[in-house]
Amino acid sequence: MIHKKEVKNSKKKDSLIKNGNVRELPIKRPSQIPPTFGQKASDTLTKYAGSWGFIIGFLVFLLIWMAINAYGWVHSWDPYPFILLNLVLSCLAAIQAPIILMSQNRAAQKDRQRAEYDYAVNRKSEREIQRIIKQLTRIENRFLKNKD
Protein backbone atom coordinates (compact mmCIF):
# COMPACT_ATOMS: atom_id res chain seq x y z
CA MET A 1 0.00 0.00 0.00
CA ILE A 2 1.43 3.36 -1.01
CA HIS A 3 0.99 6.17 1.47
CA LYS A 4 -0.01 9.69 0.39
CA LYS A 5 3.22 11.08 1.81
CA GLU A 6 5.31 8.73 -0.36
CA VAL A 7 3.33 9.71 -3.49
CA LYS A 8 3.74 13.39 -2.62
CA ASN A 9 7.51 12.95 -2.13
CA SER A 10 7.74 11.00 -5.39
CA LYS A 11 5.88 13.74 -7.28
CA LYS A 12 8.11 16.36 -5.68
CA LYS A 13 11.22 14.48 -6.81
CA ASP A 14 9.80 14.05 -10.33
CA SER A 15 8.97 17.75 -10.55
CA LEU A 16 12.48 18.64 -9.39
CA ILE A 17 13.91 16.34 -12.03
CA LYS A 18 11.64 17.69 -14.79
CA ASN A 19 12.58 21.27 -13.94
CA GLY A 20 16.24 20.41 -14.35
CA ASN A 21 17.13 20.90 -10.70
CA VAL A 22 18.62 17.46 -10.20
CA ARG A 23 21.52 18.86 -8.20
CA GLU A 24 19.04 20.11 -5.60
CA LEU A 25 17.45 16.71 -5.00
CA PRO A 26 17.23 15.93 -1.29
CA ILE A 27 19.07 12.65 -1.78
CA LYS A 28 22.54 11.95 -0.49
CA ARG A 29 24.69 9.01 -1.39
CA PRO A 30 24.57 6.49 1.48
CA SER A 31 28.34 6.72 1.81
CA GLN A 32 28.03 10.47 2.52
CA ILE A 33 25.76 10.02 5.53
CA PRO A 34 27.91 9.60 8.65
CA PRO A 35 26.75 6.79 10.96
CA THR A 36 26.00 7.51 14.60
CA PHE A 37 27.90 5.87 17.45
CA GLY A 38 25.07 3.39 18.04
CA GLN A 39 24.96 2.45 14.36
CA LYS A 40 28.71 1.89 14.28
CA ALA A 41 28.53 -0.22 17.45
CA SER A 42 25.67 -2.38 16.14
CA ASP A 43 27.44 -2.89 12.80
CA THR A 44 30.65 -3.91 14.58
CA LEU A 45 28.86 -6.29 16.92
CA THR A 46 26.90 -7.85 14.06
CA LYS A 47 30.09 -8.27 12.06
CA TYR A 48 31.78 -10.04 14.97
CA ALA A 49 28.78 -12.02 16.30
CA GLY A 50 28.03 -13.40 12.85
CA SER A 51 31.53 -14.74 12.27
CA TRP A 52 32.86 -18.28 12.54
CA GLY A 53 35.41 -17.07 15.07
CA PHE A 54 32.65 -16.02 17.45
CA ILE A 55 30.69 -19.25 16.96
CA ILE A 56 33.72 -21.48 17.53
CA GLY A 57 34.95 -19.37 20.47
CA PHE A 58 31.55 -19.42 22.12
CA LEU A 59 31.22 -23.17 21.54
CA VAL A 60 34.60 -23.68 23.26
CA PHE A 61 33.44 -21.47 26.16
CA LEU A 62 30.25 -23.54 26.55
CA LEU A 63 32.12 -26.84 26.44
CA ILE A 64 34.64 -25.65 29.06
CA TRP A 65 31.81 -24.39 31.30
CA MET A 66 29.99 -27.72 31.07
CA ALA A 67 33.14 -29.80 31.52
CA ILE A 68 34.27 -27.92 34.64
CA ASN A 69 30.84 -28.21 36.22
CA ALA A 70 30.11 -31.79 35.15
CA TYR A 71 33.33 -33.14 36.64
CA GLY A 72 33.07 -31.07 39.80
CA TRP A 73 36.29 -29.09 39.39
CA VAL A 74 36.16 -25.75 41.18
CA HIS A 75 33.34 -26.85 43.54
CA SER A 76 30.69 -27.10 40.84
CA TRP A 77 29.12 -23.61 40.95
CA ASP A 78 26.51 -24.60 38.33
CA PRO A 79 25.40 -28.24 38.71
CA TYR A 80 24.22 -30.48 35.88
CA PRO A 81 21.09 -28.85 34.48
CA PHE A 82 23.34 -25.76 34.07
CA ILE A 83 20.70 -23.24 35.13
CA LEU A 84 23.24 -20.41 35.41
CA LEU A 85 24.54 -21.21 31.92
CA ASN A 86 20.96 -21.07 30.59
CA LEU A 87 20.54 -17.68 32.24
CA VAL A 88 23.77 -16.39 30.68
CA LEU A 89 22.74 -17.66 27.24
CA SER A 90 19.26 -16.15 27.55
CA CYS A 91 20.69 -12.78 28.55
CA LEU A 92 23.17 -12.89 25.70
CA ALA A 93 20.41 -13.67 23.20
CA ALA A 94 18.15 -10.95 24.67
CA ILE A 95 20.87 -8.33 24.28
CA GLN A 96 22.34 -9.51 21.00
CA ALA A 97 19.11 -9.94 19.00
CA PRO A 98 17.94 -6.28 19.09
CA ILE A 99 21.44 -5.06 18.26
CA ILE A 100 21.58 -7.35 15.23
CA LEU A 101 18.12 -6.15 14.17
CA MET A 102 19.30 -2.52 14.43
CA SER A 103 22.19 -3.35 12.12
CA GLN A 104 19.85 -5.05 9.66
CA ASN A 105 17.53 -2.04 9.73
CA ARG A 106 20.51 0.20 8.98
CA ALA A 107 21.45 -2.01 6.02
CA ALA A 108 17.86 -1.81 4.74
CA GLN A 109 17.94 1.98 5.14
CA LYS A 110 21.18 2.17 3.14
CA ASP A 111 19.66 -0.01 0.41
CA ARG A 112 16.58 2.22 0.23
CA GLN A 113 18.75 5.34 -0.02
CA ARG A 114 20.84 3.73 -2.76
CA ALA A 115 17.68 2.85 -4.66
CA GLU A 116 16.40 6.44 -4.37
CA TYR A 117 19.74 7.80 -5.54
CA ASP A 118 19.86 5.34 -8.45
CA TYR A 119 16.32 6.34 -9.41
CA ALA A 120 17.28 10.03 -9.47
CA VAL A 121 20.39 9.28 -11.56
CA ASN A 122 18.37 7.15 -13.97
CA ARG A 123 15.75 9.88 -14.38
CA LYS A 124 18.47 12.44 -15.06
CA SER A 125 20.09 10.11 -17.61
CA GLU A 126 16.73 9.57 -19.29
CA ARG A 127 16.19 13.33 -19.54
CA GLU A 128 19.68 13.84 -20.95
CA ILE A 129 19.15 11.11 -23.55
CA GLN A 130 15.82 12.65 -24.59
CA ARG A 131 17.48 16.07 -24.91
CA ILE A 132 20.26 14.58 -27.06
CA ILE A 133 17.73 12.78 -29.26
CA LYS A 134 15.80 16.04 -29.79
CA GLN A 135 19.01 17.85 -30.62
CA LEU A 136 20.05 15.11 -33.08
CA THR A 137 16.61 15.25 -34.68
CA ARG A 138 16.96 19.04 -35.14
CA ILE A 139 20.43 18.60 -36.63
CA GLU A 140 19.17 15.87 -38.93
CA ASN A 141 16.24 18.04 -40.05
CA ARG A 142 18.57 20.99 -40.76
CA PHE A 143 20.92 18.70 -42.62
CA LEU A 144 18.10 17.27 -44.74
CA LYS A 145 16.69 20.78 -45.33
CA ASN A 146 20.10 22.09 -46.47
CA LYS A 147 20.66 19.00 -48.62
CA ASP A 148 17.52 19.71 -50.65
Order of alpha helices (4+ residues) and beta strands (2+ residues): alpha-alpha-alpha-alpha
